Amino acid sequence: MTQRDEAMDAQMETLLSPILEILDSAVEGSVELLQRFYEEDMAAVQTLLNDLGQVVLAVEGAQQPILGRLEHAYTVEMLGNLTDTLEEIALEVGKSNLEQAVELVEFQLIPFFRLLNESFYFWGYVSKAPARMTQYYAQEFAARRKNLYVASGDPMPYQVAVVVVAYNHLEMTRRCVESILQHTDFERLNGELILVDHGSNDGTLEYFKSIPFARVIHVKNNMRAAMFPMLPQICRSKYYVHVANDTVVTKDWLKILLTCMESDATIAMACPATCNLSNLQAINVPVDKCEELVRFAQTHNYSDPALWFERVRVLPAIGIFSIPILNQIGFWDPALYTFDFCDDDFSLRARRAGYRQILCEDVFCYHRGHGTVAAEQVAEQTLVRGREIFQEKHGVDPWGIGFCYDYYTVKFLTTPIFEEQEVNILAVNCGFGDTPLQLQNILKHVGKQTAIYQITTHPEYLKDITPHAKAALYSDQYYLAQMVESSFSDIKFSYVCIDEDISKVSFAVELMDAISKRMQVGGRLVFRLSNPFFAHTIHQFITFQLPQEQLTFLSPQLFVQRVRPLFSQVNLVSDKRQIAGLEEFVKQFYGTGNDEARATLSTAQYYVICEK
């Protein structure tokens, strides 16, 4: 940090300290206001309302010199929301609607002041100093944002809170809410419905207020992702359920998700299978329209633990979270202000803390996809910036190796499934580890007892694979073959998978030899290697658009020839792609009917299936 930066930081702290002090007092004052309402001390209520109004005015003035350092804090919008809420409370008091005034204090005023206080603290004090950021995530992140109802240890009035947030898109939101009302037995499940209007101007607030038993939160000024950390804080329940307003829920959806969560205290989050979502979270269904999918779910949705699949990460268009676990590890990270990769961030923190995340394929719900954020992603390049922020925070790429399992690797490994009841899986350079985890899911589904053993040459992934492996080791890339041959005692492996392109692995033939020695008879190995003669790769060279990563040229056919003696059977499967203009190119340079050239140019990579 330069002297100029240090001076700016000192100046920022001087200006920020009184704001944080007054906001600490405001949080306490808003809690006291709630108590005075319960005591029906209206004189004190009026005094506190006036005092809190003065706090908002004071902070509005005090923040002016530092607004340039609060670019993503949304403090202006938050102060506007506080002003609006104070006015609503005063209006309800004037009409003697004290119950409504109490609701506004408890579920808007107090959370809004907490959110504002945290926003100033994080963006003004923490985010500009790397040392403070490290301390913040280690000691303060979860503690400062916890749900105080659950933290108190008192019995919760509800088991589950279902929360829907909407910013315009009234008809889409109505469809979502009506599906919840139709398919959710709130009384039997001891649940409450919370509807959050996030700055809409299309009648969404009025529609929400027409739902008789719902608790409505009015966030007048949209704060984008900065609002979401507040949502678990307003739930008086063990579980918080996020339902995106571009979804439609189906028969027994919440009952099935709750059954999963209640089965294991280490489950941090679960979500149903949905369509129009990445991360391979759909299931094969014979229909694709919303109404048809809802009818399909009428017969499909039935609680079945065999269809609970543990994943490295899940993307919760609809998701149920354990609030006690959120209180331990935290929820939405404000640093990911673009909204993108917040799910990846939570999944990473959950798995590194040893918690599980489950995709419940025994329940299927509809997800429209790109209902509210697609335009911003394109116009503002939020995915690019969000990915950069994630990498800066965690030192790994959220779209790195193994962030989502390789469908074909799992398919080739499990076709057919071996008869042994107890099987061991060796995963080599599988990154985040979703491929071996999905392999384990499928084997468990058919009653196998499984254990995963991991070896990686990428130390940045070790924290991710350790919690859910029987054993996980780091190896220098030059000693990987020796590590495979000597580690994990005398265990023999039925399944071996490698997620990293084998052409990027040093001493790949030696690695194949070591793996072969550790496989049991009938065991299967699957790995991938890129095709250096793929049309897109050739095009990059022709146009001088060379990739940034290190280039490798390993002939797939030659490599297979060298490893074939190590196994009883080796098959090479082409992963072909549709290439525009390929037919004309082949005809021009290779002649008519050259199927071999066409096949080679259209193959992006090869899967190699080896059997011991």
C-alpha positions in Angstrom: 0.0 0.0 0.0 1.4 3.4 -1.0 1.6 6.4 1.3 -1.3 8.0 -0.7 -3.4 4.8 -0.2 -2.6 4.8 3.5 -3.6 8.4 3.8 -6.9 7.8 1.9 -7.5 4.8 4.1 -6.9 6.8 7.3 -9.2 9.6 6.0 -11.9 7.0 5.1 -11.7 5.5 8.6 -11.9 9.0 10.2 -15.1 9.7 8.2 -16.5 6.3 8.6 -16.1 5.7 12.4 -18.9 8.1 13.5 -21.3 6.6 10.9 -20.7 3.1 12.2 -21.1 4.3 15.8 -24.4 5.9 15.1 -25.6 2.9 13.1 -24.7 0.6 16.0 -26.8 2.8 18.2 -29.6 2.8 15.6 -29.7 -1.0 15.5 -30.1 -1.1 19.2 -32.6 1.8 19.1 -34.8 -0.1 16.6 -34.8 -3.2 18.8 -35.7 -1.0 21.8 -38.5 0.5 19.6 -40.0 -2.9 19.2 -39.9 -3.5 22.9 -41.6 -0.1 23.6 -44.4 -1.2 21.2 -44.9 -4.4 23.1 -45.1 -2.4 26.4 -47.5 0.1 24.7 -45.3 3.0 25.8 -46.4 5.3 22.9 -44.5 8.3 24.2 -41.2 6.4 24.0 -42.3 5.0 20.6 -42.7 8.5 19.3 -39.4 9.7 20.7 -37.5 6.7 19.2 -39.2 7.2 15.8 -38.0 10.8 15.8 -34.5 9.8 16.9 -34.2 7.1 14.2 -35.4 9.6 11.6 -32.7 12.0 12.7 -30.1 9.1 12.4 -31.1 8.6 8.8 -30.7 12.3 8.0 -27.4 12.4 9.8 -26.0 9.4 7.9 -27.3 10.8 4.6 -25.2 13.9 5.2 -22.1 12.1 6.7 -21.8 9.7 3.8 -21.4 12.3 1.1 -17.6 12.7 1.3 -17.1 8.9 1.0 -19.7 7.9 -1.6 -16.9 7.3 -4.1 -15.7 4.5 -1.9 -19.1 3.0 -1.6 -19.8 2.2 -5.2 -21.4 -1.2 -4.6 -22.8 -0.6 -1.1 -26.2 0.8 -2.1 -26.3 2.9 1.0 -28.3 5.7 -0.8 -31.0 3.1 -1.6 -30.9 1.6 1.8 -31.3 5.0 3.5 -34.3 5.7 1.2 -35.8 2.4 2.3 -35.4 3.3 5.9 -37.0 6.7 5.4 -39.9 5.0 3.6 -40.3 2.4 6.4 -40.2 5.0 9.2 -42.9 6.9 7.3 -45.0 3.7 7.0 -44.6 3.0 10.7 -45.7 6.6 11.6 -48.7 6.3 9.4 -49.8 3.0 11.0 -49.3 4.4 14.5 -51.4 7.4 13.5 -54.2 5.0 12.4 -53.8 3.0 15.6 -52.8 -0.1 13.5 -50.2 -1.1 16.1 -49.9 -4.7 15.0 -49.0 -3.6 11.5 -46.5 -1.0 12.9 -44.9 -3.8 15.0 -44.6 -5.9 11.8 -42.8 -3.1 10.0 -40.4 -2.5 12.9 -39.5 -6.2 13.3 -39.3 -7.3 9.7 -38.2 -4.1 7.9 -36.8 -1.5 10.1 -34.5 -3.7 12.2 -33.2 -5.7 9.2 -32.8 -2.6 7.1 -30.7 -0.9 9.8 -28.6 -4.1 10.2 -28.1 -4.3 6.5 -27.1 -0.6 6.2 -24.7 -0.9 9.1 -23.0 -4.0 7.5 -22.9 -2.3 4.1 -21.0 0.7 5.5 -18.7 -1.6 7.5 -17.9 -4.0 4.7 -17.6 -1.6 1.7 -16.2 1.3 3.7 -13.9 -0.4 6.2 -13.2 -4.0 5.2 -13.2 -4.3 1.4 -10.2 -2.0 0.7 -7.8 -3.8 2.9 -6.7 -7.4 2.2 -5.7 -8.1 5.8 -9.1 -7.0 7.0 -10.8 -9.1 4.4 -9.0 -12.2 5.6 -10.0 -11.5 9.2 -13.6 -10.6 8.2 -14.2 -13.9 6.5 -12.5 -15.9 9.2 -14.2 -14.2 12.2 -17.0 -11.8 11.3 -18.8 -12.7 8.1 -21.2 -15.2 9.5 -21.4 -13.7 13.0 -22.5 -10.2 11.8 -25.2 -11.6 9.5 -26.7 -14.4 11.5 -30.4 -15.0 12.1 -31.0 -13.7 15.6 -34.2 -15.8 16.1 -32.3 -19.1 15.7 -29.2 -17.8 17.5 -31.3 -17.1 20.6 -32.0 -20.7 21.1 -35.7 -20.1 21.7 -38.3 -22.3 20.0 -39.2 -21.1 16.5 -42.8 -20.4 15.7 -42.3 -22.0 12.3 -40.4 -24.9 10.9 -39.9 -23.4 7.4 -40.2 -20.0 5.8 -40.8 -19.8 2.0 -39.5 -16.5 0.5 -40.3 -15.2 -2.9 -38.6 -12.0 -4.1 -40.0 -10.1 -7.1 -38.9 -7.1 -9.1 -41.7 -6.4 -11.6 -42.6 -9.3 -13.9 -46.1 -9.4 -12.2 -47.7 -12.2 -14.3 -44.6 -14.5 -14.0 -44.6 -13.8 -10.2 -48.3 -14.4 -9.9 -47.9 -17.8 -11.6 -45.1 -18.7 -9.1 -47.0 -17.6 -6.0 -50.2 -19.3 -7.1 -48.3 -22.6 -7.6 -47.0 -22.2 -4.0 -50.4 -21.6 -2.7 -51.8 -24.6 -4.6 -49.1 -27.2 -3.8 -48.0 -26.2 -0.2 -49.7 -27.2 3.0 -48.4 -24.4 5.2 -50.4 -25.5 8.2 -49.3 -29.1 8.1 -45.7 -28.2 7.5 -45.7 -25.4 10.0 -44.6 -22.9 7.4 -45.0 -19.2 6.6 -45.0 -17.4 3.3 -42.9 -14.2 3.0 -43.3 -12.1 -0.2 -40.7 -9.5 -0.8 -41.4 -6.7 -3.3 -38.0 -5.4 -4.4 -38.8 -2.0 -5.8 -41.5 -3.0 -8.3 -43.7 -0.5 -10.1 -46.1 -2.8 -11.9 -48.6 -3.7 -9.2 -46.5 -6.5 -7.6 -46.7 -4.9 -4.1 -50.5 -4.6 -4.4 -50.7 -8.3 -5.5 -48.6 -9.4 -2.6 -50.8 -7.6 -0.2 -53.8 -9.4 -1.5 -52.5 -12.8 -0.3 -54.3 -13.1 3.0 -51.8 -14.9 5.2 -48.5 -13.8 3.6 -46.0 -11.5 5.3 -45.2 -8.8 2.9 -41.8 -6.9 2.9 -41.6 -3.7 0.9 -38.2 -2.7 -0.3 -39.0 0.5 -2.1 -35.6 1.1 -3.7 -34.1 -1.9 -5.5 -30.7 -2.8 -4.1 -29.9 -5.7 -6.5 -27.8 -8.4 -4.8 -27.1 -6.2 -1.7 -30.6 -7.0 -0.4 -30.3 -10.8 -0.4 -28.2 -11.3 2.7 -31.1 -9.9 4.7 -33.6 -12.7 3.7 -32.5 -15.5 6.1 -32.4 -12.9 8.9 -36.2 -12.3 8.7 -37.2 -16.0 8.9 -38.5 -17.2 12.3 -37.8 -20.8 11.4 -35.2 -23.6 11.2 -35.2 -23.6 7.4 -35.2 -20.8 4.8 -36.6 -21.6 1.3 -35.7 -19.4 -1.6 -38.1 -19.6 -4.5 -37.2 -17.6 -7.6 -40.2 -15.9 -9.1 -39.5 -17.5 -12.5 -40.3 -20.9 -11.2 -43.4 -23.0 -10.6 -43.5 -25.5 -7.8 -45.3 -28.9 -8.0 -47.0 -31.5 -5.9 -45.5 -32.1 -2.4 -42.4 -30.1 -3.4 -41.7 -28.7 0.1 -42.7 -31.8 2.0 -40.1 -33.8 0.0 -37.4 -31.2 0.4 -38.0 -31.0 4.2 -37.8 -34.8 4.4 -34.3 -34.7 2.8 -33.1 -31.9 5.1 -34.4 -33.5 8.2 -32.6 -36.8 7.3 -29.1 -35.4 8.0 -28.0 -32.4 10.1 -24.9 -32.0 7.8 -27.1 -31.1 4.8 -26.6 -27.3 4.3 -28.9 -27.1 1.3 -31.2 -29.1 -1.0 -33.0 -28.3 -4.2 -35.4 -30.0 -6.6 -34.5 -31.0 -10.1 -35.6 -28.2 -12.5 -35.5 -27.5 -16.2 -33.7 -24.7 -18.0 -30.8 -24.6 -15.5 -27.1 -25.4 -16.0 -25.1 -27.8 -13.8 -26.9 -30.9 -15.0 -29.7 -30.4 -12.5 -32.6 -31.6 -14.7 -33.9 -35.1 -15.2 -35.1 -36.8 -18.4 -38.8 -36.0 -18.7 -41.0 -36.6 -21.8 -42.4 -33.1 -21.9 -41.0 -29.5 -21.7 -43.9 -27.1 -21.4 -44.7 -25.8 -17.9 -48.2 -27.2 -17.7 -47.1 -30.6 -19.0 -44.2 -30.6 -16.5 -46.6 -29.9 -13.6 -48.8 -32.8 -14.7 -45.7 -35.0 -15.0 -44.7 -34.1 -11.4 -48.1 -35.3 -10.1 -46.9 -38.9 -10.6 -43.2 -38.3 -10.3 -42.9 -36.5 -7.0 -42.6 -39.1 -4.3 -40.0 -39.0 -1.5 -37.2 -41.5 -2.3 -33.8 -41.2 -0.6 -32.3 -43.2 -3.4 -32.8 -40.2 -5.6 -30.9 -37.8 -3.3 -27.7 -37.0 -5.2 -24.9 -35.2 -3.3 -23.2 -32.6 -5.5 -20.1 -30.4 -5.3 -22.4 -27.4 -5.9 -26.1 -26.9 -6.6 -27.8 -23.9 -8.2 -31.0 -23.2 -6.2 -33.6 -21.7 -8.5 -35.6 -23.3 -5.7 -33.5 -24.1 -2.6 -34.0 -24.9 1.1 -31.2 -23.9 3.5 -30.5 -24.8 7.1 -30.5 -21.6 9.0 -28.3 -23.0 11.9 -25.7 -23.8 9.2 -26.1 -20.4 7.6 -25.4 -18.9 11.0 -22.1 -20.9 11.1 -20.8 -20.3 7.6 -22.7 -17.2 6.3 -25.1 -16.8 3.4 -24.8 -14.2 0.5 -21.3 -12.6 0.2 -21.6 -8.9 -0.5 -18.3 -8.9 -2.3 -20.1 -10.8 -5.2 -22.1 -7.7 -5.9 -22.9 -8.7 -9.5 -25.1 -11.5 -8.1 -23.3 -14.0 -10.3 -21.4 -16.9 -8.6 -23.0 -16.2 -5.2 -24.3 -19.8 -5.5 -20.8 -21.1 -6.3 -19.4 -19.2 -3.4 -21.9 -20.6 -0.9 -21.3 -24.1 -2.3 -17.6 -23.8 -1.9 -17.8 -22.6 1.6 -20.3 -25.2 2.6 -18.3 -28.2 1.2 -15.0 -26.9 2.7 -16.8 -26.8 6.0 -17.8 -30.4 5.6 -21.5 -29.8 4.8 -23.5 -31.6 2.1 -25.6 -30.2 -0.8 -28.2 -32.4 -2.3 -30.0 -32.4 -5.6 -33.4 -34.1 -4.9 -34.3 -35.9 -8.1 -37.4 -37.3 -6.4 -39.1 -33.9 -6.9 -39.3 -31.9 -10.2 -40.3 -28.3 -10.5 -40.4 -25.9 -13.4 -37.9 -23.1 -14.0 -38.3 -20.7 -16.8 -34.7 -19.4 -16.7 -33.3 -16.0 -17.4 -36.5 -14.4 -16.1 -35.0 -11.4 -14.4 -31.2 -11.1 -14.8 -30.4 -12.0 -18.4 -30.4 -8.4 -19.7 -28.0 -7.2 -17.0 -25.6 -10.2 -17.6 -25.3 -9.2 -21.2 -25.3 -5.4 -20.8 -23.0 -5.2 -17.8 -20.8 -8.3 -18.3 -21.7 -9.4 -14.8 -20.6 -13.0 -15.4 -17.1 -11.9 -16.3 -16.7 -9.6 -13.2 -18.4 -12.1 -10.9 -16.0 -14.8 -12.0 -13.0 -12.5 -11.4 -14.2 -11.7 -7.9 -14.7 -15.4 -7.1 -11.1 -16.2 -8.3 -9.7 -13.3 -6.3 -11.4 -14.5 -3.2 -10.8 -18.2 -3.3 -7.9 -18.7 -5.7 -9.8 -21.1 -7.9 -11.9 -20.6 -11.0 -15.6 -21.3 -10.3 -15.7 -22.9 -13.8 -12.5 -24.9 -13.2 -11.9 -28.6 -13.4 -14.7 -30.7 -12.0 -17.1 -27.9 -11.1 -19.8 -30.0 -12.7 -19.4 -33.7 -13.4 -18.5 -35.0 -16.9 -21.6 -36.8 -18.1 -19.9 -39.1 -20.5 -17.1 -40.1 -18.1 -19.8 -41.2 -15.6 -21.8 -42.9 -18.3 -18.8 -44.9 -19.6 -17.7 -45.9 -16.2 -21.1 -47.2 -15.2 -22.0 -49.1 -18.3 -22.3 -51.8 -17.1 -22.0 -51.6 -13.3 -19.9 -54.2 -11.7 -21.4 -56.8 -9.4 -19.1 -56.2 -6.4 -21.0 -54.9 -3.4 -18.1 -52.8 -2.1 -16.2 -50.7 -4.6 -13.4 -48.2 -4.4 -13.1 -45.1 -6.7 -9.8 -43.5 -7.5 -10.1 -39.9 -8.7 -7.0 -38.3 -10.3 -7.0 -34.5 -11.0 -10.7 -34.2 -10.7 -10.6 -30.6 -9.6 -13.6 -29.7 -7.4 -14.5 -33.4 -7.5 -18.1 -33.5 -8.9 -17.4 -36.4 -11.3 -16.3 -38.9 -8.7 -19.1 -37.7 -6.4 -21.7 -38.3 -9.1 -20.2 -41.7 -9.8 -20.6 -42.4 -6.1 -24.2 -41.2 -6.3 -25.1 -43.6 -9.0 -23.4 -46.6 -7.3 -25.2 -45.8 -4.1 -28.4 -45.7 -6.0 -28.0 -49.4 -6.9 -27.0 -50.4 -3.4 -23.2 -50.3 -3.6 -20.9 -49.4 -0.7 -18.4 -46.9 -2.0 -15.3 -45.0 -1.0 -13.6 -42.2 -2.9 -9.8 -41.7 -2.9 -8.4 -38.5 -4.5 -5.0 -37.4 -5.7 -4.5 -34.0 -7.2 -1.5 -32.1 -8.6 -3.5 -28.8 -8.1 -3.2 -27.8 -4.5 -5.9 -25.2 -4.8 -8.5 -27.9 -5.0 -7.3 -29.9 -1.9 -9.7 -28.1 0.4 -12.6 -29.0 -1.8 -11.9 -32.7 -2.2 -10.8 -33.5 1.3 -14.1 -33.2 3.2 -15.9 -35.8 1.1 -13.2 -38.3 0.3 -12.0 -41.3 2.3 -8.5 -39.8 1.7 -7.2 -37.0 -0.4 -3.5 -36.3 -1.3 -1.5 -33.7 -3.1 1.3 -34.7 -5.5 3.8 -32.8 -7.5 3.0 -33.5 -11.1 6.3 -35.1 -11.8 5.7 -37.7 -9.1 2.0 -38.4 -9.8 2.6 -41.8 -11.2 4.7 -42.8 -8.1 2.0 -41.4 -5.8 -0.7 -43.4 -7.5 1.3 -46.6 -7.3 2.3 -46.2 -3.6 -0.6 -44.5 -1.9 -3.7 -45.9 -0.1 -2.2 -49.1 1.1 -3.0 -52.1 -1.0 -6.5 -51.0 -2.1 -7.6 -52.1 -5.5 -9.9 -49.8 -7.5 -12.9 -50.8 -9.5 -13.4 -47.3 -11.0 -10.8 -44.7 -11.9 -11.6 -41.3 -13.4 -9.4 -38.4 -14.6 -11.1 -35.1 -15.2 -8.2 -33.1 -16.5 -7.3 -33.5 -20.1 -4.6 -36.2 -20.1 -2.6 -34.3 -22.7 -1.9 -31.7 -19.9 -0.5 -34.4 -17.5 3.2 -35.0 -17.3 4.5 -38.5 -17.9 1.0 -39.6 -18.9 2.1 -43.1 -20.1 3.8 -43.8 -16.7 0.6 -42.6 -15.0 -1.4 -45.2 -17.0 1.0 -47.9 -16.0 0.6 -47.0 -12.3 -3.2 -46.9 -12.5 -3.3 -50.2 -14.2 -1.3 -51.8 -11.4 -3.9 -50.4 -8.8 -7.0 -51.6 -10.7 -8.8 -54.8 -9.9 -9.6 -57.3 -12.7 -12.6 -56.0 -14.6 -12.0 -52.4 -13.3 -12.6 -49.5 -15.6 -10.7 -46.3 -16.3 -12.0 -43.3 -18.2 -10.1 -40.2 -19.2 -10.3 -37.5 -21.9 -7.7 -36.1 -24.3 -8.2 -33.2 -26.7 -7.9 -33.5 -30.4 -5.2 -31.2 -31.8 -6.8 -31.5 -35.3 -10.2 -30.2 -34.2 -11.6 -27.7 -36.7 -11.9 -24.9 -34.1 -8.3 -25.4 -32.9 -7.0 -25.3 -36.5 -9.1 -22.1 -37.1 -7.4 -20.5 -34.0 -4.0 -21.1 -35.5 -5.0 -19.8 -39.0 -6.4 -16.6 -37.5 -3.6 -16.2 -34.9 -6.2 -16.4 -32.0 -4.0 -18.6 -29.9 -5.3 -19.7 -26.5 -3.7 -18.3 -23.4 -3.1 -21.7 -21.7 -0.1 -23.9 -22.6 -0.6 -25.8 -25.8 0.0 -29.5 -26.0 0.0 -31.8 -29.0 -0.6 -35.4 -28.1 -1.8 -37.7 -30.8 -4.8 -39.6 -29.4 -4.3 -42.6 -31.6 -0.6 -42.8 -30.8 -1.2 -42.5 -27.1 -3.9 -45.2 -27.1 -1.4 -47.4 -29.0 1.2 -46.9 -26.2 -1.2 -47.7 -23.3 -3.1 -50.6 -25.0 -0.7 -53.2 -23.6 -1.5 -52.1 -20.1 -5.1 -53.1 -20.3 -7.2 -56.0 -21.6 -9.4 -53.6 -23.6 -9.0 -50.0 -24.7 -11.7 -48.1 -26.7 -11.5 -44.6 -28.2 -14.8 -42.7 -28.4 -15.1 -39.5 -30.4 -16.8 -36.4 -28.9 -18.1 -34.9 -32.1 -19.5 -31.3 -32.6 -21.6 -29.6 -35.2 -19.3 -27.3 -37.2 -20.8 -24.7 -39.6 -19.2 -24.9 -43.0 -17.3 -28.1 -42.3 -18.7 -29.9 -45.4 -17.5 -27.2 -47.8 -14.1 -27.1 -46.1 -13.6 -30.9 -46.4 -14.8 -30.9 -50.0 -12.4 -28.1 -50.9 -9.3 -29.3 -49.2 -9.8 -33.1 -49.0 -12.1 -34.0 -51.8 -15.6 -35.4 -51.9 -16.5 -38.3 -49.7 -13.5 -38.0 -47.3 -15.3 -39.3 -44.2 -12.0 -39.7 -42.2 -11.1 -36.0 -42.5 -14.7 -35.0 -41.7 -14.7 -37.2 -38.6 -11.3 -35.9 -37.4 -12.1 -32.3 -37.9 -15.4 -32.5 -36.1 -14.0 -34.3 -33.0 -13.3 -31.9 -30.1 -11.9 -34.5 -27.8 -11.7 -38.3 -27.3 -12.9 -40.4 -24.4 -10.6 -43.4 -23.7 -12.2 -46.3 -21.9 -9.8 -48.8 -20.5 -10.7 -52.1 -18.8 -8.2 -54.1 -16.7 
